[in-house]
Amino acid sequence: MPLDDIIDLMQAYARRGISDWRSAKCTSDQTKQRVRVLLKNQVAEREEEAVHAIASITSANPRQLFIPMPKVHHKHIEQCLFLPFRDGANNASFDLLLLCGGKNCLGFRFEPPQRGTHRYAHIQMNQKMLRGDNLLKIAGLPDWVPTSYPAFPMCTSDPVEMFLAMTTSVHGYEGGMTDILQEALASKPGPLRLYLDRLASHLDV
């Protein structure tokens, strides 16, 4: 599926995340400041910033900004953020950052097939975020984490399904990602039905 087909989905999801980020009831000023410091202010804090950053992944000069995800209420997880990348002609990869308790973080990358032994869609852990010259060391990510293995296989390299897998890993399914999709795409019943069906099919539920 071409990358253009995932842009609307990510932007709708990001709008929901930005709404929670800007709400004092969802995200405290202390958490926001911690995010800003850890990510060197490379975070989308307004809807237009997130929408533009997502749209730019198909351009020659994408704007790499971490995008706040809709609020989770899981023990030991304060805030989740994601960052999409173009990965080849019609593929995408995603960085996922979890701000956990204290000064701790966890980082993951969701990637399409690579060369060599990782020639399959997979999930790996991160010590650093971003790519290439923009590589960013996050103070809360432990140096001892192995970043090549394990490389957990995914059953798809389709960008939409990889994105849905990543977001469901954070929100869960029933009452989680299903509710977020329904809220984010309430004005678009056709795409909403499509994504709900694809999510259910991908998860085999």
SEDOKE-389211 format. One line per 4 residues: number of its first residue (from 1); their letters; for each residue y, x, z of N, C-alpha, C. Coordinates in nm, 2 decimals. Layout:
NUM = A = Y:X:Z:Y:X:Z:Y:X:Z; ... $
***
This chain:
1 = MPLD = -0.12:0.09:0.00:0.00:0.00:0.00:0.12:0.09:0.00; 0.22:0.07:-0.09:0.34:0.15:-0.10:0.42:0.15:0.03; 0.49:0.26:0.06:0.57:0.27:0.18:0.67:0.16:0.19; 0.73:0.11:0.08:0.83:0.01:0.08:0.78:-0.12:0.15 $
5 = DIID = 0.65:-0.14:0.15:0.59:-0.26:0.21:0.59:-0.26:0.36; 0.60:-0.14:0.42:0.60:-0.13:0.56:0.74:-0.12:0.62; 0.84:-0.10:0.54:0.98:-0.09:0.59:1.02:-0.21:0.67; 1.01:-0.33:0.61:1.05:-0.46:0.68:0.98:-0.48:0.81 $
9 = LMQA = 0.85:-0.45:0.81:0.77:-0.46:0.94:0.83:-0.37:1.05; 0.85:-0.24:1.01:0.90:-0.15:1.11:1.04:-0.19:1.16; 1.12:-0.23:1.07:1.26:-0.27:1.10:1.26:-0.39:1.19; 1.18:-0.49:1.17:1.17:-0.61:1.25:1.12:-0.57:1.39 $
13 = YARR = 1.02:-0.48:1.40:0.97:-0.43:1.53:1.08:-0.35:1.60; 1.15:-0.27:1.53:1.25:-0.19:1.59:1.37:-0.27:1.64; 1.40:-0.38:1.57:1.51:-0.47:1.63:1.47:-0.52:1.76; 1.34:-0.56:1.77:1.29:-0.61:1.90:1.30:-0.50:2.01 $
17 = GISD = 1.26:-0.38:1.97:1.27:-0.27:2.07:1.41:-0.23:2.11; 1.50:-0.23:2.02:1.64:-0.20:2.05:1.70:-0.31:2.14; 1.66:-0.44:2.12:1.71:-0.54:2.20:1.67:-0.52:2.35; 1.54:-0.48:2.37:1.50:-0.44:2.50:1.57:-0.32:2.56 $
21 = WRSA = 1.59:-0.22:2.47:1.65:-0.10:2.52:1.79:-0.12:2.57; 1.86:-0.21:2.50:2.00:-0.24:2.54:2.02:-0.34:2.66; 1.90:-0.40:2.70:1.91:-0.49:2.81:1.88:-0.42:2.94; 1.97:-0.44:3.03:1.96:-0.38:3.16:1.84:-0.43:3.24 $
25 = KCTS = 1.79:-0.55:3.20:1.67:-0.60:3.27:1.55:-0.53:3.22; 1.55:-0.47:3.11:1.43:-0.41:3.05:1.43:-0.26:3.07; 1.54:-0.19:3.05:1.55:-0.05:3.05:1.67:0.00:3.14; 1.64:0.07:3.24:1.74:0.12:3.34:1.83:0.23:3.27 $
29 = DQTK = 1.95:0.24:3.33:2.03:0.35:3.28:1.97:0.49:3.31; 1.90:0.50:3.42:1.83:0.62:3.46:1.72:0.66:3.35; 1.65:0.56:3.31:1.55:0.59:3.20:1.61:0.63:3.07; 1.72:0.56:3.04:1.79:0.59:2.91:1.84:0.73:2.91 $
33 = QRVR = 1.90:0.77:3.03:1.95:0.91:3.03:1.84:1.01:3.03; 1.73:0.98:3.09:1.62:1.07:3.08:1.57:1.09:2.93; 1.57:0.98:2.86:1.53:0.98:2.72:1.63:1.07:2.64; 1.76:1.04:2.66:1.86:1.12:2.59:1.84:1.27:2.61 $
37 = VLLK = 1.82:1.31:2.73:1.81:1.45:2.76:1.68:1.51:2.70; 1.57:1.44:2.72:1.44:1.49:2.66:1.45:1.51:2.51; 1.51:1.41:2.44:1.51:1.41:2.30:1.64:1.46:2.24; 1.72:1.53:2.32:1.84:1.59:2.26:1.93:1.49:2.19 $
41 = NQVA = 1.93:1.37:2.24:2.01:1.26:2.18:1.96:1.22:2.05; 1.84:1.26:2.01:1.79:1.21:1.88:1.71:1.08:1.90; 1.78:0.98:1.94:1.73:0.85:1.97:1.82:0.74:1.91; 1.76:0.64:1.84:1.84:0.53:1.79:1.86:0.43:1.90 $
45 = EREE = 1.99:0.41:1.94:2.03:0.33:2.05:2.09:0.20:2.00; 2.12:0.19:1.87:2.18:0.07:1.81:2.09:0.02:1.69; 2.09:-0.11:1.67:2.00:-0.17:1.57:2.03:-0.10:1.43; 2.15:-0.08:1.39:2.18:-0.02:1.26:2.13:0.12:1.25 $
49 = EAVH = 2.13:0.20:1.36:2.08:0.33:1.35:1.93:0.33:1.33; 1.86:0.24:1.40:1.71:0.23:1.38:1.68:0.18:1.24; 1.75:0.08:1.19:1.72:0.03:1.06:1.74:0.13:0.95; 1.85:0.21:0.96:1.88:0.31:0.87:1.78:0.42:0.87 $
53 = AIAS = 1.74:0.47:0.99:1.64:0.57:1.01:1.51:0.54:0.94; 1.47:0.41:0.96:1.34:0.37:0.90:1.35:0.36:0.75; 1.46:0.31:0.70:1.48:0.30:0.56:1.48:0.43:0.49; 1.53:0.53:0.57:1.55:0.67:0.51:1.42:0.75:0.49 $
57 = ITSA = 1.31:0.70:0.54:1.18:0.78:0.53:1.14:0.79:0.39; 1.19:0.70:0.30:1.15:0.71:0.16:1.25:0.80:0.08; 1.35:0.85:0.15:1.45:0.93:0.08:1.42:1.08:0.09; 1.50:1.16:0.01:1.48:1.30:0.01:1.52:1.36:0.15 $
61 = NPRQ = 1.62:1.30:0.21:1.67:1.35:0.34:1.66:1.24:0.45; 1.54:1.22:0.50:1.52:1.12:0.60:1.60:1.15:0.73; 1.64:1.05:0.80:1.71:1.07:0.93:1.61:1.05:1.04; 1.57:1.16:1.11:1.47:1.16:1.21:1.52:1.12:1.34 $
65 = LFIP = 1.50:0.99:1.39:1.55:0.95:1.52:1.43:0.88:1.58; 1.41:0.90:1.71:1.31:0.83:1.79:1.36:0.69:1.81; 1.27:0.59:1.79:1.31:0.45:1.80:1.24:0.39:1.92; 1.32:0.33:2.01:1.27:0.26:2.13:1.18:0.15:2.09 $
69 = MPKV = 1.06:0.14:2.15:0.97:0.03:2.13:0.99:-0.08:2.22; 0.95:-0.20:2.19:0.96:-0.31:2.29:0.91:-0.28:2.42; 0.97:-0.33:2.53:0.94:-0.28:2.66:0.79:-0.32:2.70; 0.73:-0.22:2.76:0.59:-0.24:2.82:0.60:-0.25:2.97 $
73 = HHKH = 0.51:-0.31:3.03:0.51:-0.33:3.18:0.38:-0.27:3.23; 0.34:-0.15:3.18:0.22:-0.09:3.22:0.25:0.01:3.33; 0.16:0.02:3.42:0.17:0.11:3.53:0.18:0.26:3.48; 0.28:0.33:3.53:0.30:0.47:3.50:0.36:0.50:3.36 $
77 = IEQC = 0.40:0.39:3.29:0.46:0.41:3.16:0.60:0.35:3.17; 0.71:0.43:3.15:0.84:0.37:3.17:0.90:0.33:3.03; 0.88:0.41:2.93:0.94:0.38:2.80:0.85:0.44:2.69; 0.84:0.37:2.58:0.77:0.42:2.46:0.86:0.43:2.34 $
81 = LFLP = 0.85:0.54:2.26:0.93:0.55:2.14:0.84:0.60:2.03; 0.88:0.57:1.91:0.80:0.61:1.79:0.90:0.67:1.69; 0.84:0.75:1.60:0.91:0.81:1.49:0.83:0.81:1.36; 0.87:0.74:1.26:0.79:0.74:1.13:0.83:0.86:1.04 $
85 = FRDG = 0.73:0.91:0.97:0.75:1.01:0.87:0.69:0.97:0.74; 0.74:1.01:0.63:0.68:1.01:0.50:0.57:1.12:0.49; 0.45:1.09:0.45:0.35:1.18:0.45:0.27:1.17:0.31; 0.32:1.24:0.21:0.27:1.23:0.08:0.34:1.12:0.00 $
89 = ANNA = 0.29:1.08:-0.12:0.36:0.99:-0.20:0.37:0.85:-0.14; 0.26:0.80:-0.09:0.26:0.66:-0.05:0.20:0.65:0.09; 0.20:0.75:0.17:0.15:0.75:0.30:0.25:0.77:0.41; 0.22:0.74:0.53:0.31:0.76:0.64:0.23:0.82:0.76 $
93 = SFDL = 0.30:0.89:0.85:0.25:0.93:0.97:0.35:0.89:1.08; 0.30:0.89:1.21:0.39:0.84:1.32:0.37:0.93:1.44; 0.48:0.97:1.50:0.48:1.03:1.63:0.50:0.92:1.74; 0.43:0.93:1.85:0.44:0.83:1.96:0.46:0.91:2.08 $
97 = LLLC = 0.57:0.87:2.15:0.60:0.94:2.28:0.60:0.84:2.39; 0.53:0.87:2.50:0.53:0.79:2.62:0.59:0.86:2.73; 0.70:0.80:2.79:0.76:0.85:2.91:0.68:0.79:3.03; 0.61:0.88:3.10:0.53:0.84:3.21:0.60:0.86:3.35 $
101 = GGKN = 0.53:0.85:3.46:0.60:0.86:3.58:0.65:1.00:3.61; 0.75:1.01:3.70:0.81:1.14:3.73:0.88:1.20:3.61; 0.84:1.33:3.58:0.90:1.40:3.46:0.79:1.41:3.35; 0.69:1.34:3.36:0.57:1.36:3.27:0.59:1.27:3.14 $
105 = CLGF = 0.53:1.32:3.03:0.53:1.25:2.90:0.39:1.28:2.84; 0.36:1.19:2.75:0.24:1.21:2.66:0.29:1.19:2.52; 0.24:1.27:2.43:0.27:1.26:2.29:0.15:1.25:2.20; 0.16:1.17:2.10:0.05:1.15:2.00:0.10:1.15:1.86 $
109 = RFEP = 0.02:1.19:1.76:0.05:1.17:1.62:-0.06:1.09:1.55; -0.02:1.00:1.47:-0.11:0.92:1.39:-0.09:0.96:1.25; -0.20:1.02:1.19:-0.18:1.09:1.06:-0.29:1.04:0.96; -0.25:1.03:0.83:-0.34:1.01:0.72:-0.43:1.13:0.70 $
113 = PQRG = -0.52:1.13:0.61:-0.61:1.25:0.59:-0.54:1.38:0.56; -0.58:1.49:0.62:-0.52:1.62:0.60:-0.63:1.70:0.52; -0.60:1.82:0.50:-0.70:1.91:0.43:-0.80:1.96:0.54; -0.91:2.01:0.49:-1.01:2.07:0.57:-1.09:1.97:0.66 $
117 = THRY = -1.11:2.01:0.78:-1.20:1.93:0.87:-1.13:1.80:0.91; -1.00:1.79:0.89:-0.93:1.66:0.93:-0.91:1.58:0.81; -1.00:1.57:0.72:-0.98:1.50:0.59:-1.02:1.35:0.61; -0.96:1.30:0.71:-0.97:1.15:0.75:-0.85:1.11:0.83 $
121 = AHIQ = -0.82:0.99:0.83:-0.71:0.94:0.92:-0.75:0.96:1.06; -0.65:1.00:1.14:-0.69:1.04:1.28:-0.57:1.04:1.37; -0.60:1.05:1.50:-0.50:1.05:1.61:-0.52:1.18:1.69; -0.41:1.26:1.71:-0.42:1.38:1.79:-0.31:1.38:1.89 $
125 = MNQK = -0.32:1.46:1.99:-0.22:1.48:2.09:-0.11:1.58:2.05; 0.01:1.57:2.10:0.12:1.66:2.07:0.16:1.74:2.19; 0.20:1.86:2.17:0.28:1.94:2.26:0.43:1.93:2.22; 0.46:1.91:2.09:0.59:1.91:2.04:0.60:1.79:1.95 $
129 = MLRG = 0.72:1.74:1.92:0.74:1.63:1.83:0.83:1.67:1.71; 0.84:1.58:1.62:0.91:1.60:1.49:0.83:1.70:1.40; 0.89:1.74:1.29:0.82:1.82:1.19:0.90:1.93:1.14; 0.84:2.03:1.09:0.90:2.14:1.02:1.01:2.21:1.10 $
133 = DNLL = 1.13:2.23:1.04:1.24:2.30:1.10:1.29:2.22:1.22; 1.26:2.09:1.23:1.32:2.01:1.34:1.22:2.00:1.46; 1.12:2.08:1.46:1.02:2.07:1.57:1.09:2.08:1.70; 1.05:1.98:1.79:1.12:1.96:1.91:1.03:1.97:2.03 $
137 = KIAG = 1.05:2.06:2.12:0.97:2.08:2.24:1.02:1.98:2.34; 0.93:1.89:2.39:0.97:1.79:2.49:0.93:1.85:2.63; 1.03:1.85:2.72:1.00:1.92:2.85:0.88:1.86:2.92; 0.86:1.73:2.91:0.76:1.66:2.98:0.62:1.67:2.92 $
141 = LPDW = 0.61:1.72:2.80:0.48:1.73:2.74:0.41:1.86:2.79; 0.29:1.85:2.84:0.22:1.97:2.90:0.18:2.07:2.79; 0.20:2.20:2.82:0.16:2.30:2.73:0.01:2.32:2.71; -0.06:2.27:2.81:-0.21:2.30:2.80:-0.28:2.19:2.72 $
145 = VPTS = -0.21:2.09:2.67:-0.28:1.99:2.59:-0.33:2.05:2.46; -0.45:2.03:2.42:-0.50:2.08:2.29:-0.45:1.99:2.18; -0.40:2.04:2.07:-0.33:1.97:1.97:-0.41:1.96:1.83; -0.52:2.03:1.82:-0.61:2.02:1.70:-0.73:1.93:1.72 $
149 = YPAF = -0.79:1.93:1.84:-0.90:1.85:1.87:-0.89:1.80:2.02; -0.93:1.68:2.05:-1.00:1.59:1.96:-0.91:1.53:1.86; -0.96:1.50:1.74:-0.89:1.43:1.63:-0.96:1.30:1.61; -0.92:1.19:1.69:-0.99:1.07:1.69:-0.99:1.00:1.55 $
153 = PMCT = -1.10:0.97:1.49:-1.09:0.90:1.36:-1.04:0.76:1.37; -0.96:0.73:1.26:-0.92:0.59:1.24:-0.99:0.54:1.11; -1.01:0.41:1.11:-1.09:0.36:0.99:-1.00:0.33:0.87; -0.87:0.36:0.88:-0.78:0.33:0.77:-0.67:0.44:0.76 $
157 = SDPV = -0.62:0.46:0.64:-0.50:0.55:0.63:-0.39:0.46:0.57; -0.41:0.33:0.56:-0.30:0.24:0.51:-0.18:0.24:0.61; -0.06:0.27:0.56:0.05:0.28:0.65:0.07:0.16:0.74; 0.06:0.04:0.69:0.07:-0.08:0.77:-0.03:-0.09:0.88 $
161 = EMFL = -0.15:-0.06:0.85:-0.26:-0.07:0.95:-0.25:0.04:1.05; -0.21:0.16:1.00:-0.18:0.27:1.10:-0.07:0.23:1.20; 0.04:0.17:1.15:0.15:0.13:1.23:0.10:0.03:1.33; 0.03:-0.07:1.28:-0.02:-0.18:1.37:-0.12:-0.12:1.48 $
165 = AMTT = -0.20:-0.02:1.44:-0.29:0.04:1.53:-0.21:0.11:1.64; -0.11:0.19:1.60:-0.02:0.26:1.70:0.04:0.16:1.79; 0.11:0.06:1.74:0.18:-0.03:1.83:0.08:-0.11:1.92; -0.03:-0.15:1.87:-0.13:-0.22:1.95:-0.18:-0.13:2.06 $
169 = SVHG = -0.19:0.00:2.04:-0.24:0.09:2.14:-0.14:0.09:2.26; -0.02:0.05:2.24:0.09:0.05:2.34:0.09:-0.09:2.41; 0.08:-0.20:2.32:0.11:-0.33:2.37:-0.02:-0.41:2.40; -0.13:-0.37:2.35:-0.25:-0.45:2.35:-0.25:-0.56:2.24 $
173 = YEGG = -0.34:-0.64:2.24:-0.36:-0.74:2.13:-0.31:-0.88:2.17; -0.39:-0.96:2.23:-0.35:-1.10:2.27:-0.25:-1.09:2.38; -0.14:-1.16:2.36:-0.03:-1.16:2.45:0.05:-1.03:2.45; 0.01:-0.94:2.36:0.09:-0.81:2.34:0.14:-0.81:2.20 $
177 = MTDI = 0.07:-0.74:2.11:0.13:-0.72:1.98:0.13:-0.86:1.90; 0.04:-0.95:1.93:0.05:-1.08:1.87:0.19:-1.15:1.90; 0.22:-1.14:2.03:0.35:-1.21:2.07:0.47:-1.13:2.01; 0.47:-1.00:2.01:0.58:-0.93:1.95:0.60:-0.96:1.81 $
181 = LQEA = 0.49:-0.96:1.73:0.50:-1.00:1.59:0.56:-1.14:1.57; 0.51:-1.23:1.65:0.56:-1.37:1.64:0.71:-1.38:1.67; 0.76:-1.30:1.77:0.90:-1.30:1.80:0.98:-1.22:1.69; 0.93:-1.11:1.65:1.01:-1.03:1.56:1.02:-1.09:1.42 $
185 = LASK = 0.91:-1.17:1.38:0.91:-1.22:1.25:0.91:-1.38:1.25; 0.98:-1.43:1.35:0.98:-1.58:1.36:1.04:-1.65:1.24; 1.14:-1.58:1.18:1.20:-1.64:1.06:1.13:-1.61:0.93; 1.02:-1.54:0.94:0.95:-1.50:0.82:0.80:-1.54:0.83 $
189 = PGPL = 0.77:-1.67:0.82:0.63:-1.71:0.85:0.52:-1.65:0.76; 0.56:-1.63:0.63:0.47:-1.57:0.54:0.42:-1.43:0.58; 0.52:-1.34:0.59:0.48:-1.20:0.64:0.42:-1.21:0.78; 0.46:-1.29:0.86:0.40:-1.30:1.00:0.25:-1.33:0.99 $
193 = RLYL = 0.22:-1.43:0.91:0.08:-1.46:0.89:0.00:-1.35:0.83; 0.06:-1.28:0.74:-0.01:-1.17:0.67:-0.04:-1.06:0.77; 0.06:-1.02:0.86:0.04:-0.91:0.95:-0.05:-0.95:1.06; -0.05:-1.07:1.11:-0.14:-1.12:1.21:-0.28:-1.11:1.16 $
197 = DRLA = -0.30:-1.16:1.03:-0.44:-1.15:0.97:-0.48:-1.01:0.96; -0.39:-0.92:0.91:-0.43:-0.78:0.89:-0.47:-0.71:1.02; -0.39:-0.75:1.13:-0.41:-0.69:1.26:-0.55:-0.74:1.31; -0.58:-0.86:1.30:-0.71:-0.92:1.35:-0.82:-0.86:1.27 $
201 = SHLD = -0.81:-0.84:1.14:-0.91:-0.78:1.05:-0.93:-0.64:1.09; -0.82:-0.56:1.11:-0.83:-0.42:1.14:-0.90:-0.40:1.28; -0.87:-0.49:1.37:-0.93:-0.48:1.50:-1.07:-0.54:1.51; -1.11:-0.61:1.41:-1.24:-0.68:1.40:-1.25:-0.78:1.52 $
205 = V = -1.14:-0.87:1.53:-1.14:-0.97:1.64:-1.14:-1.11:1.58 $
***
